Amino acid sequence: MSGQLMPCSAQEIGSLFLFEKLSPEQLGRLCCEGRVELFQPGPVYTEGDQATCFFVMVEGTVVLSRRVGDDDVEVTRTSQPGVYAGAMQAYIGDRVRQVYNNSMRVTEPTRFFVLPADTFADVMREWFPMAVHLLEGLFFGSKSMQATIGQRERLLALGSLSAGLTHELNNPAAAAVRATSTLRERIAKMRHKLALIAEGPFSRDALANLIEIQERTAERVAKAPALSPLEASDREDALTDWLEDRGIDYGWQIAPTFVQAGLDIDWLEQVAAAVDEEILPGAVAWLNYTVETELLMNEIEDSTTRISHLVDAAKQYSQLDRAPYRVADVHELLDSTLLMLSGKIGPRIEVVKEYDRTLPSIPAYPAELNQVWTNLIDNAVCAMSENGGEGTLTVRTALDHERFLVEFRDTGPGIDPEIKGRIFDPFFTTKPVGQGTGLGLDISWRIIVNKHHGSIQVQSAPGDTRFQVLLPLTAETPETPEEAV
């Protein structure tokens, strides 16, 4: 948008704090190469457009805003003469993409001193060569420091996740090792019992019946129902009585195994009807080993399946074999992050998932989204630690005004209203020294807003804090490396 050209007064320009130390010759050059423009209420320039001018307000009211999703969020409103905006990094040249990093509009007729970006760059280099070097160092040093500390934040999260993953993997791995060792013992006893049976006075038909019963028993184990503790106890007592009535005095030892396998008195009656009375104790012992081996193999299968799921979750979380930018299932990303953080969340925090499974997959940077989920979940867990480590974490997804909403709600003490406006600031943290860099929410904001053109906001009250992430459903142009977090 262009304004109305106005006369340029070197005296007036020199009264602005930015130019008050310039010589009359320098002020004259500014008026000669720049211009004064009067803008009527409305937009002056738009975020993301090529930065062609440097603006210094002479009088009026200016509003600066940043695009967050589909909305423009006001960040500054001022009537202070001398405030400046626009192509402020023009002196760096082509080393940085020269675009407006915010939008500017005026709410009343407003005069600006306008300097073309090329002229601003030349003036800076000629008049302030040392300052330009310092500013360049500050600019690139700040970006480098931000990238380094951001990487440090990722490494801290990775270290925490690795410790949790190691713990989570250790439990099923140890269970599989124990079950394998016990299985070897049971198979050895089964071989010994088989040798005794083979040497005993059993007919071919009796052995055939026993093998058939063994097969049916294995099938029953695979379909064992889940019993309540009271139901299991009652069934154990009934089986123990039945076994003892038939001279099997060690029935109390094997009854719990039979109950766990889903076997009952009807099954024992079928066994008793299929074999002679004198071989019933040996048959029951033989079948007990069958049941134990089946249960142990189930335990090994469950443990190794758990390990496989954890490895898959780690793979999904890291996105190591995936394209950086792709269409992703947000629910898969949330599940993998929750599984990776399950050790840190602990058993005293209840996790509730309220997913809208009808929502579509969306174009995104999955690895970066997982980092956001990690930061928000970690903050929620830390907040609830103030309640003795107990509480409820609710993860909800929904469609909100044609955007994908992901909400993390915790029952912690809430965020102090005095600091609520600062929680997304770099290096701001309420965690103890050494436990946080103060960059988790800043990085999360950059990932959601800058890389995904979404928004992130917070609502907080004691017992109800909600971080809400809104993501676009359709693809937008991925950010360039300079704009990446």
C-alpha positions as CSV (number, residue, x, y, z in Angstrom):
1,M,0.0,0.0,0.0
2,S,1.4,3.4,-0.9
3,G,0.7,6.6,1.0
4,Q,0.5,10.2,0.0
5,L,3.8,11.9,-0.5
6,M,4.5,14.8,2.0
7,P,7.3,17.3,2.4
8,C,10.4,15.9,4.2
9,S,11.8,18.2,6.9
10,A,15.3,17.5,8.0
11,Q,14.6,19.3,11.3
12,E,11.5,17.1,12.0
13,I,13.4,13.9,11.0
14,G,16.2,14.9,13.3
15,S,13.9,15.2,16.2
16,L,13.1,11.5,16.1
17,F,15.2,9.5,18.6
18,L,16.6,7.2,15.9
19,F,18.2,10.1,14.0
20,E,18.9,12.7,16.8
21,K,22.7,12.3,16.7
22,L,23.0,12.6,12.9
23,S,24.7,15.6,11.3
24,P,22.8,18.1,9.1
25,E,24.5,16.6,6.1
26,Q,23.3,13.1,7.0
27,L,19.8,14.3,7.7
28,G,19.8,16.0,4.3
29,R,20.8,12.8,2.6
30,L,18.0,11.0,4.4
31,C,15.4,13.5,3.2
32,C,16.9,13.4,-0.3
33,E,16.9,9.6,-0.7
34,G,13.9,8.8,1.5
35,R,10.5,10.3,1.6
36,V,7.6,11.1,4.0
37,E,4.3,9.4,3.3
38,L,0.9,9.9,4.8
39,F,-1.1,6.6,5.2
40,Q,-4.8,6.5,5.8
41,P,-6.2,3.9,8.3
42,G,-5.6,0.5,6.9
43,P,-2.7,-1.9,6.1
44,V,0.8,-0.6,5.3
45,Y,2.6,-3.9,4.6
46,T,1.8,-7.6,5.1
47,E,3.9,-10.3,6.9
48,G,5.8,-12.5,4.5
49,D,5.9,-10.0,1.6
50,Q,9.3,-8.9,0.3
51,A,10.8,-6.2,2.7
52,T,11.4,-3.2,0.4
53,C,11.2,-0.3,2.9
54,F,12.3,0.8,6.4
55,F,9.5,2.8,8.2
56,V,9.9,5.3,11.0
57,M,6.7,6.8,12.4
58,V,6.6,10.6,12.6
59,E,3.1,10.9,14.0
60,G,0.0,8.8,14.3
61,T,-0.8,5.3,15.6
62,V,0.7,2.1,14.4
63,V,-0.3,-1.6,15.1
64,L,2.0,-4.5,14.5
65,S,0.6,-8.1,14.3
66,R,1.8,-11.6,13.6
67,R,-0.1,-14.2,11.7
68,V,-1.2,-17.2,13.9
69,G,-3.1,-19.7,11.8
70,D,-5.9,-17.8,10.1
71,D,-5.7,-14.9,12.5
72,D,-3.6,-11.8,12.9
73,V,-2.6,-11.5,16.6
74,E,-1.7,-7.9,17.7
75,V,1.7,-7.7,19.3
76,T,2.3,-3.9,19.5
77,R,0.1,-0.8,19.4
78,T,1.8,2.6,19.9
79,S,1.6,6.3,19.2
80,Q,5.2,7.0,20.2
81,P,7.0,9.1,17.5
82,G,10.2,7.4,16.2
83,V,9.1,3.8,16.5
84,Y,10.4,1.8,13.5
85,A,9.6,-1.4,11.6
86,G,10.0,-3.0,8.2
87,A,13.3,-4.0,6.5
88,M,15.4,-3.9,9.7
89,Q,17.8,-6.6,8.6
90,A,18.4,-5.1,5.1
91,Y,22.1,-4.4,6.1
92,I,22.7,-8.2,6.2
93,G,21.8,-8.5,2.5
94,D,21.1,-11.7,0.7
95,R,22.4,-13.9,3.6
96,V,18.9,-13.6,5.1
97,R,15.6,-13.8,3.3
98,Q,14.4,-10.2,3.3
99,V,10.7,-10.4,4.1
100,Y,8.5,-8.5,6.6
101,N,8.3,-10.6,9.7
102,N,5.1,-8.9,10.9
103,S,2.2,-7.0,9.4
104,M,1.7,-3.2,10.0
105,R,-1.4,-1.1,9.9
106,V,-2.4,2.3,11.1
107,T,-5.6,3.2,12.9
108,E,-5.6,6.9,12.1
109,P,-3.9,9.1,9.4
110,T,-0.2,8.4,10.1
111,R,3.0,9.9,8.7
112,F,6.1,7.8,8.2
113,F,9.6,8.6,7.1
114,V,10.2,5.8,4.5
115,L,13.6,4.7,3.4
116,P,14.1,2.2,0.6
117,A,15.7,-1.0,1.9
118,D,18.8,-0.7,-0.3
119,T,19.4,2.9,0.8
120,F,18.9,1.9,4.4
121,A,21.5,-0.9,3.9
122,D,24.0,1.5,2.3
123,V,23.6,4.2,4.9
124,M,24.1,1.6,7.7
125,R,27.3,0.3,6.1
126,E,28.7,3.7,5.4
127,W,27.9,5.6,8.5
128,F,28.0,2.8,11.1
129,P,30.5,0.1,9.9
130,M,31.4,-1.1,13.3
131,A,27.8,-1.1,14.4
132,V,26.9,-3.2,11.4
133,H,29.5,-5.8,12.3
134,L,28.2,-5.9,15.8
135,L,24.6,-6.2,14.7
136,E,25.5,-8.9,12.2
137,G,27.3,-10.9,14.9
138,L,24.4,-10.4,17.3
139,F,21.9,-11.5,14.7
140,F,23.7,-14.6,13.5
141,G,25.1,-15.4,17.0
142,S,21.5,-15.2,18.4
143,K,20.3,-17.6,15.7
144,S,23.2,-20.0,16.3
145,M,22.7,-19.8,20.1
146,Q,19.0,-20.4,19.7
147,A,19.6,-23.4,17.4
148,T,22.3,-24.8,19.8
149,I,20.1,-24.5,22.9
150,G,17.1,-25.8,21.0
151,Q,19.2,-28.9,20.2
152,R,20.2,-29.1,23.8
153,E,16.5,-29.0,24.7
154,R,15.9,-31.9,22.3
155,L,18.8,-33.9,23.8
156,L,17.5,-33.3,27.3
157,A,14.1,-34.7,26.2
158,L,15.8,-37.5,24.4
159,G,17.8,-38.4,27.5
160,S,14.6,-38.5,29.6
161,L,12.8,-40.6,27.0
162,S,15.7,-43.0,26.7
163,A,15.8,-43.6,30.4
164,G,12.0,-44.1,30.4
165,L,12.2,-46.4,27.4
166,T,15.0,-48.4,28.9
167,H,12.9,-48.9,32.0
168,E,9.8,-49.9,30.0
169,L,11.8,-52.3,27.9
170,N,13.5,-53.9,30.9
171,N,10.2,-55.1,32.4
172,P,9.0,-57.3,29.5
173,A,12.5,-58.4,28.7
174,A,13.0,-59.6,32.2
175,A,9.6,-61.3,32.2
176,A,10.5,-63.1,28.9
177,V,13.9,-64.2,30.4
178,R,12.2,-65.6,33.5
179,A,9.5,-67.3,31.6
180,T,12.0,-68.9,29.2
181,S,14.0,-70.2,32.1
182,T,10.9,-71.7,33.8
183,L,9.7,-73.1,30.5
184,R,12.9,-75.0,30.1
185,E,12.4,-76.6,33.5
186,R,8.8,-77.5,32.8
187,I,9.7,-79.1,29.4
188,A,12.4,-81.2,31.1
189,K,9.8,-82.4,33.7
190,M,7.3,-83.1,30.9
191,R,9.9,-85.3,29.2
192,H,10.5,-87.2,32.4
193,K,6.8,-87.6,33.0
194,L,6.4,-88.8,29.4
195,A,9.0,-91.4,30.0
196,L,7.2,-92.7,33.1
197,I,3.9,-92.8,31.3
198,A,5.5,-94.7,28.4
199,E,6.9,-97.3,30.9
200,G,3.6,-97.6,32.7
201,P,0.7,-100.0,32.1
202,F,-1.0,-97.7,29.6
203,S,-2.6,-99.1,26.5
204,R,-2.3,-97.6,23.1
205,D,-5.9,-96.3,23.3
206,A,-5.2,-94.7,26.7
207,L,-2.1,-92.9,25.4
208,A,-4.1,-91.7,22.3
209,N,-6.9,-90.4,24.5
210,L,-4.3,-88.6,26.7
211,I,-2.7,-86.9,23.6
212,E,-6.2,-85.9,22.4
213,I,-7.0,-84.4,25.8
214,Q,-3.6,-82.6,25.7
215,E,-4.5,-80.9,22.4
216,R,-7.9,-79.9,23.7
217,T,-6.3,-78.5,26.8
218,A,-3.9,-76.4,24.9
219,E,-6.9,-74.9,22.9
220,R,-8.7,-74.1,26.2
221,V,-5.7,-72.3,27.5
222,A,-5.7,-70.0,24.4
223,K,-9.3,-69.1,25.2
224,A,-9.1,-68.7,28.9
225,P,-11.6,-66.1,30.2
226,A,-10.8,-63.3,32.6
227,L,-12.0,-64.0,36.1
228,S,-12.4,-61.7,39.1
229,P,-10.3,-62.5,42.1
230,L,-13.4,-63.9,43.9
231,E,-14.4,-66.1,41.0
232,A,-10.9,-67.4,40.7
233,S,-10.7,-68.2,44.4
234,D,-14.0,-70.1,44.3
235,R,-13.0,-72.1,41.3
236,E,-9.6,-73.0,42.9
237,D,-11.4,-74.3,46.0
238,A,-13.7,-76.4,43.8
239,L,-10.9,-77.9,41.8
240,T,-8.8,-78.6,44.9
241,D,-11.7,-80.5,46.4
242,W,-12.4,-82.5,43.2
243,L,-8.7,-83.5,42.9
244,E,-8.3,-84.5,46.6
245,D,-11.5,-86.6,46.4
246,R,-9.8,-88.6,43.7
247,G,-6.6,-89.2,45.6
248,I,-4.5,-86.4,44.1
249,D,-3.2,-84.8,47.3
250,Y,-1.2,-82.1,45.6
251,G,-4.3,-80.7,44.0
252,W,-4.0,-77.4,45.9
253,Q,-0.7,-76.8,44.1
254,I,-2.0,-77.3,40.6
255,A,-5.5,-75.9,41.0
256,P,-4.4,-72.2,40.6
257,T,-2.6,-73.1,37.3
258,F,-5.7,-74.9,36.0
259,V,-7.9,-71.9,36.9
260,Q,-5.5,-69.4,35.2
261,A,-5.8,-71.6,32.1
262,G,-9.6,-71.4,32.1
263,L,-10.1,-75.1,33.1
264,D,-13.0,-76.1,35.4
265,I,-14.6,-79.3,37.0
266,D,-16.4,-80.1,33.7
267,W,-13.0,-80.4,32.0
268,L,-11.7,-82.6,34.8
269,E,-14.7,-84.8,34.5
270,Q,-14.0,-85.2,30.8
271,V,-10.4,-86.1,31.6
272,A,-11.6,-88.7,34.2
273,A,-14.0,-90.2,31.7
274,A,-11.4,-90.5,29.0
275,V,-8.7,-92.4,31.0
276,D,-8.7,-95.2,33.4
277,E,-8.9,-94.4,37.1
278,E,-5.5,-95.8,37.9
279,I,-3.7,-93.5,35.5
280,L,-5.8,-90.3,36.3
281,P,-3.1,-88.9,38.7
282,G,-0.4,-89.3,36.1
283,A,-2.6,-87.9,33.4
284,V,-3.5,-84.8,35.5
285,A,0.2,-84.2,36.3
286,W,1.1,-84.6,32.6
287,L,-1.7,-82.1,31.7
288,N,-0.5,-79.7,34.4
289,Y,2.9,-79.5,32.6
290,T,1.0,-78.9,29.3
291,V,-0.9,-76.1,30.9
292,E,2.2,-74.5,32.5
293,T,4.1,-74.6,29.2
294,E,1.2,-73.0,27.3
295,L,0.9,-70.3,30.0
296,L,4.6,-69.6,29.9
297,M,4.6,-69.4,26.1
298,N,1.7,-66.9,26.4
299,E,3.8,-64.9,28.8
300,I,6.8,-64.9,26.5
301,E,4.6,-63.9,23.6
302,D,3.0,-61.1,25.6
303,S,6.4,-59.8,26.7
304,T,8.0,-59.9,23.3
305,T,4.9,-58.3,21.8
306,R,5.2,-55.5,24.4
307,I,8.9,-55.0,23.4
308,S,7.9,-54.9,19.7
309,H,5.3,-52.3,20.4
310,L,7.8,-50.2,22.4
311,V,10.3,-50.4,19.6
312,D,7.6,-49.5,17.0
313,A,6.6,-46.5,19.3
314,A,10.2,-45.4,19.5
315,K,10.5,-45.6,15.7
316,Q,7.2,-43.8,15.2
317,Y,8.3,-41.1,17.8
318,S,11.7,-40.5,16.2
319,Q,10.4,-40.6,12.6
320,L,13.9,-41.6,11.6
321,D,12.8,-43.5,8.5
322,R,10.1,-41.0,7.4
323,A,10.1,-37.9,5.3
324,P,10.4,-34.7,7.4
325,Y,7.2,-33.2,5.9
326,R,4.4,-35.6,5.1
327,V,0.8,-36.4,5.7
328,A,0.6,-37.9,9.2
329,D,-1.9,-39.4,11.6
330,V,-1.9,-37.2,14.6
331,H,-3.4,-39.9,16.8
332,E,-0.5,-42.2,16.0
333,L,1.9,-39.5,17.0
334,L,0.1,-38.8,20.3
335,D,0.0,-42.5,21.1
336,S,3.7,-43.1,20.4
337,T,4.6,-40.0,22.6
338,L,2.4,-41.2,25.5
339,L,3.9,-44.7,25.3
340,M,7.4,-43.2,25.2
341,L,6.6,-41.1,28.3
342,S,4.7,-43.7,30.2
343,G,7.6,-44.3,32.5
344,K,7.8,-40.6,33.4
345,I,4.0,-40.3,33.7
346,G,3.9,-43.1,36.2
347,P,1.0,-45.1,37.6
348,R,-0.4,-42.4,39.8
349,I,-1.5,-40.2,36.9
350,E,-4.5,-41.4,34.9
351,V,-4.2,-40.8,31.2
352,V,-7.6,-40.3,29.4
353,K,-7.8,-40.2,25.6
354,E,-10.7,-38.4,24.1
355,Y,-9.9,-38.8,20.4
356,D,-12.2,-37.9,17.5
357,R,-11.1,-40.8,15.2
358,T,-13.1,-39.2,12.3
359,L,-10.5,-36.5,11.9
360,P,-8.2,-36.8,8.9
361,S,-4.5,-37.2,8.7
362,I,-2.8,-33.8,8.1
363,P,0.3,-32.5,6.4
364,A,2.9,-31.8,9.1
365,Y,6.4,-32.3,10.4
366,P,5.7,-35.3,12.5
367,A,9.0,-35.4,14.4
368,E,8.6,-31.7,15.4
369,L,5.0,-32.3,16.5
370,N,6.2,-35.2,18.7
371,Q,8.6,-32.7,20.3
372,V,5.6,-30.4,21.0
373,W,3.6,-33.2,22.5
374,T,6.6,-34.2,24.7
375,N,7.0,-30.7,26.0
376,L,3.3,-30.2,26.8
377,I,3.0,-33.7,28.5
378,D,6.2,-33.2,30.4
379,N,4.9,-29.8,31.7
380,A,1.6,-31.3,32.7
381,V,3.3,-34.1,34.6
382,C,5.6,-31.6,36.4
383,A,2.6,-29.5,37.3
384,M,0.7,-32.5,38.8
385,S,3.8,-33.4,40.8
386,E,2.9,-30.5,43.1
387,N,-0.2,-32.6,43.9
388,G,1.9,-35.5,45.1
389,G,2.3,-36.8,41.6
390,E,-1.4,-37.7,41.3
391,G,-3.9,-36.4,38.8
392,T,-5.5,-36.9,35.4
393,L,-4.0,-36.0,32.0
394,T,-6.6,-35.8,29.3
395,V,-5.6,-35.7,25.7
396,R,-8.4,-34.6,23.4
397,T,-8.7,-34.1,19.7
398,A,-11.6,-32.4,17.9
399,L,-12.5,-30.3,14.8
400,D,-12.4,-26.6,15.7
401,H,-13.4,-24.1,13.0
402,E,-11.9,-26.3,10.2
403,R,-8.7,-26.8,12.2
404,F,-7.3,-29.9,14.0
405,L,-7.5,-29.3,17.8
406,V,-5.2,-31.2,20.1
407,E,-5.8,-30.3,23.8
408,F,-3.7,-31.4,26.8
409,R,-5.6,-30.9,30.1
410,D,-4.1,-31.5,33.5
411,T,-5.5,-31.3,37.1
412,G,-2.5,-29.5,38.5
413,P,-2.5,-26.3,40.5
414,G,-2.7,-24.0,37.4
415,I,-0.6,-21.2,36.1
416,D,-0.1,-18.1,38.2
417,P,-1.9,-15.2,36.3
418,E,1.1,-13.0,36.9
419,I,3.3,-15.3,34.7
420,K,0.8,-16.6,32.3
421,G,1.8,-14.0,29.7
422,R,5.4,-15.0,29.9
423,I,5.3,-18.8,29.6
424,F,6.1,-18.7,25.9
425,D,9.1,-16.4,26.3
426,P,12.5,-17.9,25.6
427,F,14.4,-18.9,28.8
428,F,11.5,-18.4,31.1
429,T,10.9,-21.3,33.4
430,T,9.4,-22.1,36.8
431,K,11.3,-25.4,37.1
432,P,14.2,-25.6,39.6
433,V,17.7,-24.8,38.4
434,G,19.1,-27.6,36.2
435,Q,15.7,-29.1,35.4
436,G,14.6,-26.8,32.6
437,T,16.0,-24.5,30.0
438,G,12.9,-22.3,29.6
439,L,12.8,-23.2,25.9
440,G,10.3,-26.0,25.8
441,L,7.2,-23.8,25.2
442,D,9.2,-21.3,23.1
443,I,10.3,-24.1,20.8
444,S,6.7,-25.5,20.8
445,W,5.4,-22.1,19.8
446,R,7.8,-21.8,17.0
447,I,7.1,-25.3,15.7
448,I,3.3,-24.8,15.7
449,V,3.2,-21.2,14.6
450,N,6.2,-20.8,12.3
451,K,6.4,-24.3,10.8
452,H,2.8,-25.4,10.7
453,H,1.0,-22.0,10.5
454,G,-1.1,-23.1,13.5
455,S,-1.7,-21.6,16.9
456,I,-1.0,-22.6,20.5
457,Q,-2.8,-21.1,23.5
458,V,-3.4,-21.8,27.2
459,Q,-6.4,-21.6,29.6
460,S,-5.7,-22.1,33.2
461,A,-7.5,-22.3,36.5
462,P,-6.6,-24.3,39.7
463,G,-7.3,-28.0,38.8
464,D,-7.9,-27.3,35.1
465,T,-5.0,-26.2,32.8
466,R,-5.5,-26.7,29.1
467,F,-2.9,-26.2,26.4
468,Q,-4.6,-26.1,23.0
469,V,-2.8,-26.6,19.7
470,L,-4.7,-25.8,16.5
471,L,-3.3,-27.1,13.2
472,P,-4.5,-26.5,9.6
473,L,-6.1,-29.4,7.8
474,T,-4.6,-28.5,4.5
475,A,-1.0,-28.1,3.3
476,E,0.8,-24.9,3.2
477,T,4.2,-24.1,1.8
478,P,6.9,-25.6,4.1
479,E,9.2,-23.1,5.8
480,T,12.6,-22.4,4.3
481,P,15.7,-23.5,6.3
482,E,16.2,-19.9,7.6
483,E,12.7,-19.9,9.1
484,A,13.0,-23.4,10.6
485,V,13.2,-23.7,14.4
